[in-house]
Amino acid sequence: MKWKTAIKVAVTSGLMLYLISKLDVNAIYEAFIQMDLALLSLSLPFIALMYLIKARKWQALLDCINVRIPIRRSLEIILIGTFYGALTPGRAGEVSRAFYLDAEKSRSIPTVIMDRVIDVICLLTLSVLSTALFFKDRSLIYLMVLAVPLFISGIVITMNERIVSFAFKSFSQGKEYTENYMKTIREITGNRKVLLFTFSLTLGYYILNLIVYWIVIKSLSPALNNILTFSLPIIVILGNFPISISGFGVREFASVTIFQMLNENSAYGFTCPVVLYLLTSLSPALLGFLFTLRKKV
């Protein structure tokens, strides 16, 4: 595992150093210090609503296995998962949510997996639409052609009984663990009402995320092209590739490429995803860290 971490650190460092070497560091610094903080603060209520939506969505998935928790507790655990997710590639650490529930882990872990699966499906859909409608760049199209089957393969792996059974055996978990896991997956995927409800919530979550990103863009420069807002799903989905630490470097590289496509200042392209990450991931993750200091239920 150490060598995998070392590779991810190397990729992150390499991409960030490459970008910084190609960009004007002074321009990036100026972009940060000249941000309209009053305008940026308008994003905070939307971010709070985003996390409430995430909490309600997971609560709906837990209802499928008859685990009832208040929305407040769901929100706390979501924030804890955000903290662990920020430390791991592809936000894999969000599985830690299952360990803050008084329920069989073979039943609670699949709810977190399905939460991420629904996220990825929604993101892939929005990314393909954004690429087709606004960003018809050959390199982006190639990346999306690569991303779609890779993420779909990942989804299939999490739902394939043989693969799941093999994975659990590697962690010395018996047949009953696999059976409970697959039972939960079938209960959720077989409930169309819950799937529709959770997908609608996910779509609402990303619409709010687009609003937040638009505010970030305008707080940097009101003159920036509004179309840049719709690049967010592409940036997020590419940032979920588990090849760097917390997506750093990958997100910024994708953003700079898109800004250059629209002849916008590359310094803003670097700054936008960093500011968005600080607002929507790191700040909630720090709050989640405070919750980890409390005793588990």
N, C-alpha and C positions, 0 to 999 in steps of 0.2 A: 504493500500500500504506500510505503514511503516513496518509492520510485514514481508512482502515479502522481502523488502530490508534488513531487519535484518537477515532473513534466508540466503540470498545470501552472506552477509558479513560473517556470521558464517561459511558457506560452504567454502568460499574462504580462510578465516583465518585458518580453520581446516585443509584443504588440504595442504596449504603452511607450516603450522607448522608441520604436519605429515611428509611431505617430508624432511623438514630441519632436523627433529629429526632422520630420517633414513639415511641421507646423511652426508658426510664429509663437513662441512661448510668451512673449510680451503681449501679443494680441489675446491669448487665452487668459492671461492675468487680467487684462483690461476688461474682458468680457465678464469675468467674475465680479470684479469690484464695481462695475458700472450697472449691475443688475438693479432693476426697479423692485426693491424689496417690498414696497407697499402693494404692488400688483401681485408679486409672488405670494404674499400672505393670503391672497384670495383663494389660493389652491387648497388651503388647510381644511376647510369644511368638506370639500370634495374628497380629500384623502380619508378623512374620518368616515365619510359615508361609504367609501370603497371597502374599508375594513369591516364595517358593519354588514355589508353585503356578503363578504367572504365568510363572516361568522354565521350568518343566516344560512348560507349555502351548505356549509359543513354540518350545521345543525340538522338540515333536511336530510342529509345523507346518513347521519347517525340515527335519525328516526327510523330508517329502514331496518336497523338491527335492534330497535327498541332500547336505544341508549338515549335517555332524555337529559339534556343539560340546559341551563338557562342561557340566553343569548350573551349575557355578560361573561359567563365562564367560557363559552365558545370563543368569544373575542379574545379573552386572555390567552387561551391556548393557541389561537391563530397567531398572536403576536409572539408567543414563545417559539412557535414553528418558524416564524419569519426570522427570528434571531438565529436559530440553528441552520435555517436554509441559506442565510447570508454567508455562512462559513463554509458551505459545501458547494461543489459544482452541480449545476442543474437543479439547485435547491433541494437536493436529496435529503437534507437534514430536516425537512418539514415532516418526515415520517415520525419524528420525535413527538409529535402531537399525540399519537396513540398511547404514549407512555404516561400521559397526564389524565387518562381516563380510568375509571374503575370498571374495566371491561376486558374480556379476553383479547389479547393482542392480535390473535389470528382473525378476530372479527373487526377490531377497530382500525388496524393497519390498512385493510382494503378500502375503508372510507376515505382515508387520506390519499391513497393511490387513485381512486376514482375522482376525487377532487382535482388532482393534477391532470388526469386524463381529459376531463371535461375542459379544463383550462387550455390544454395543448390543442385540442380539437377546435376550440373557439379561436385561439391565436392563429392556427394554421389557416383557417377559413378567412380571417381578416387579413392575414399576410398575403395570401394569394390574391385576394380582391384588391388590396392596395397596390401590389406589384402590377397587376393587370390594368388597373385604372389610372394610376398616377406615376409609377416608376418603372417604365418599360426599358430598363437597362439590362443589357445582355448578361453582365456579371451577376446582377441580382436575380435574374431569371434562373441562371445556372445554380445559384445558391439555394433558391427555393425548390428547384427540381431535386436537389440533393437533400434538402431539409425534410420535405414532405415524406418520402419513403422511410427515412431514418427515424423520424418521430413516430410514424405509423408502426414501424417494426418494434419500436420500444413499447408502444401501447399493446401490441399483440403479445409480446413477451410477458408483460405483467398479467395477462389473462389466460395464458396457456398453461394448462394444468401440469403437463410434464415438466415444463421449464420451472414453474413455481415449485413443484415437488422437489426437483433437483436442487434448487436454491435453498429450500428449507432444510434439506438433508445436509447440506454443506454447513448449516448452522446448528446441526444436531436436533432438528425439530422433526417430530414424527408425522405419520400419515394423517392423524387427526387435525394437526395444524393446517395441512394443505386442504383438507376437506372443509374446514371452517372458513378458510380464506376464499376458496372457490364458491362456497355457498353464499357468502356475503356478496361477492362479485355478481353472481347470478341474481340475487335478490335486488340489487341496485339496477343492473342492466335490464331486468325484466319489468321494472316499474317505470312505465312510460311517463306517468304523471310527474314523478320525481325527476326523471331525466330532463323533461321539458322545463320544469321549474328551475332546476339548477343551471341548465344551459342559459335560460333567460336571465338569471341572476349574473352569470358569468359575462354575458353580453353587456348587461348594464354596468358591471364593474369596469369593463374595458372602454365603454363609452365615457364613463367618468374619468378614466385614465387618459383618454384623448383630450378631454377638457383641461385636465391638469397639465398635460404636455403642451397644449396650446398656450396656457398661461405662462409656462416656463419659457417658451419660445418668445412670446411678446414681452416678457420681463427682461429678456436679453436685448431685444431690438424690435420695436413695433413694425419696422420695415421688412422683417423676414417674411418669406412666402408662407401663406396659410396652409398650402398644400403639404408643407413639411410635417404638419400634425399627423397626417395619415401614414407617415413612415414609422410611427411608433410600433405597430404590431410586428413589422419586419425586424426592427431593432431588438425588440423583446424576445422574439422567437429565436433569433440567431444568438442572442445572449444566453439562451438556455442550453446551447451546446455545452456538454460537460468537458470542455477542453481548457478552461481557464478558471481562476478563482473568482467566484461570484459573477462571472460573465465579463469581468473587467478586460478591456482591450478589444474584445469582440464587439461589444455594443458600440464603443467609441469608433472603431474602424468602420462599422456599417453606417453609423450616423454621418461621419465625415464623408464617406463615399456618396451618400444620398444628398448631402448639402452641396457637394461639388457638382453633382448632376444638375442641380437647379441654379448653379452659378452663385451660390451663397457662400459667405465667409466660412472657411473651414474651422476657424477658431470657435465659432458658434456651434458647429457640428460636433466638436469635441466636448464643449461645455454642456450642451443640452442634456445628453444622457447622464452625465455626472451629477448635475443638479437634480434631475428626476430621481436618480438612485438615492441621493441623500434624503430627498423628501419622502418618497414612497416606499423605500426599503430600509435604509440605514436607520432613520429616525424611529420608525415602528420597531425595528429590530432591537434598538437600545431600550425601548420600553419593554419589549419582550424579555430582554435580559434581566430587568428588574423583577419581572414576574418569576423568573427561574430561581430567584433567591428565596422565594416562598416555598413552603413545604408542598409537595405533590399531594393531590387528593387520592 
